[in-house]
């Protein structure tokens, strides 16, 4: 099975969360972790990678947190996958010169190159601004998660 790593899926959730909040909004790692059901250690590890790729920015201080590094319309699923996984290539022979002695004349290598290029192009066409508004249910689920999170926080404070 060809698949993305769990961390890449989590990074997509993190970005969807920030895009849902609006272009200039920020959120803490703790808030994102709680509302998107992500383990805090995973989020911390992802942040450095996404900042290095220019997808996220971080700010310190009481009103600090994570925010988009550029507008959601300029961030593609392809950008995210490349930041988290590296080059979009179905086989080493696609992106590593001389990785296979048969590479130059191999018809399978040419097929891998074509499929990898098509996948990369398709992922590059999927923008996070479109993803966040792709279904009516996403916005409603985001609101429900926030309400549930606030209710859990209120219950925890009242039980102390």
C-alpha positions in Angstrom: 0.0 0.0 0.0 1.2 3.5 -0.8 0.4 5.8 2.0 1.3 9.0 3.7 2.7 9.0 7.2 0.4 9.6 10.2 2.3 12.8 10.9 1.4 14.2 7.4 -2.3 13.5 8.1 -2.0 15.2 11.4 -0.3 18.2 9.7 -3.3 18.5 7.3 -5.6 18.6 10.3 -3.5 21.3 11.9 -3.6 23.4 8.8 -7.3 22.9 8.4 -7.7 24.1 11.9 -5.8 27.3 11.3 -7.5 28.0 7.9 -10.9 27.5 9.6 -10.0 30.3 12.1 -9.2 32.8 9.3 -6.2 34.2 7.6 -4.6 36.2 10.4 -5.8 34.1 13.4 -3.4 32.2 15.6 -3.8 29.2 17.9 -1.7 27.5 20.5 -0.4 24.0 20.1 -2.5 23.0 23.1 -5.7 24.4 21.5 -5.0 22.8 18.2 -4.2 19.4 19.8 -7.3 19.4 21.9 -9.7 20.6 19.2 -8.3 18.4 16.4 -7.7 15.4 18.6 -3.9 15.4 17.9 -1.2 14.3 20.3 0.8 17.3 21.6 4.2 15.7 20.9 3.2 15.1 17.2 2.1 18.7 16.8 5.4 20.0 18.4 7.4 17.9 16.0 5.4 19.0 12.9 5.6 22.7 13.7 9.3 23.0 13.1 9.0 21.2 9.7 6.0 23.4 8.6 7.8 26.6 9.7 10.9 25.7 7.8 8.7 25.1 4.7 7.1 28.5 5.1 3.7 27.0 5.7 3.4 28.2 9.3 4.7 31.0 11.4 5.2 31.0 15.2 4.9 34.0 17.6 5.9 34.0 21.2 4.1 35.6 24.1 0.7 35.7 25.7 -1.0 36.2 22.3 1.4 34.1 20.4 0.9 30.7 18.8 0.8 29.3 15.4 -0.5 31.0 12.3 -0.4 30.5 8.6 2.9 31.4 6.9 1.1 32.5 3.8 -2.6 32.8 2.7 -4.5 29.5 2.5 -5.0 30.0 -1.2 -1.2 29.7 -1.6 -0.8 26.5 0.4 -1.5 23.3 -1.4 -1.8 19.7 -0.2 1.3 19.1 -2.4 3.2 21.7 -0.4 2.2 19.9 2.8 3.1 16.5 1.6 6.5 17.6 0.3 7.2 19.4 3.5 6.4 16.4 5.6 7.3 13.5 3.3 9.9 14.9 0.9 9.7 14.6 -2.9 6.5 13.1 -4.4 8.0 10.1 -6.1 6.7 6.5 -6.2 10.1 5.0 -6.5 13.7 6.1 -5.8 14.5 5.9 -9.5 12.1 8.9 -10.1 14.1 11.4 -8.1 17.5 9.9 -7.3 19.9 9.9 -10.3 21.8 6.7 -10.8 19.8 4.8 -8.2 19.2 2.0 -10.7 21.6 0.8 -13.4 18.6 0.2 -15.7 17.0 3.6 -15.2 17.9 5.1 -18.5 16.1 2.5 -20.6 13.5 1.1 -18.2 9.9 1.4 -19.3 8.7 0.9 -15.8 10.8 3.9 -14.6 9.2 6.1 -17.2 5.8 5.0 -15.9 6.8 5.8 -12.3 8.0 9.2 -13.5 4.7 9.9 -15.2 2.5 8.7 -12.4 4.6 10.6 -9.8 4.3 13.8 -11.9 0.6 13.4 -12.2 0.2 12.9 -8.5 2.4 15.9 -7.7 0.4 18.1 -10.1 -2.9 17.0 -8.7 -1.8 17.5 -5.0 -0.5 21.0 -6.0 -3.9 21.9 -7.4 -5.7 21.2 -4.1 -5.6 24.4 -2.0 -6.4 24.6 1.7 -8.8 27.5 1.2 -10.9 25.2 -1.0 -10.5 22.2 1.3 -11.8 24.1 4.3 -14.9 25.2 2.4 -15.3 21.9 0.5 -18.2 20.6 2.6 -20.8 22.3 4.8 -20.2 19.6 7.4 -16.6 20.7 8.0 -17.5 24.1 9.4 -20.2 22.5 11.5 -17.9 19.9 12.8 -15.3 22.5 13.7 -17.9 24.5 15.7 -19.0 21.3 17.4 -15.5 20.4 18.4 -14.9 23.9 19.8 -18.1 23.7 21.8 -17.3 20.2 23.1 -13.8 21.4 24.0 -15.1 24.4 25.9 -17.6 22.2 27.7 -14.8 19.8 28.8 -12.6 22.7 30.0 -15.5 24.1 32.0 -16.2 20.7 33.6 -12.6 20.2 34.5 -12.4 23.7 36.1 -15.6 23.1 38.1 -14.3 19.7 39.4 -11.2 21.2 40.9 
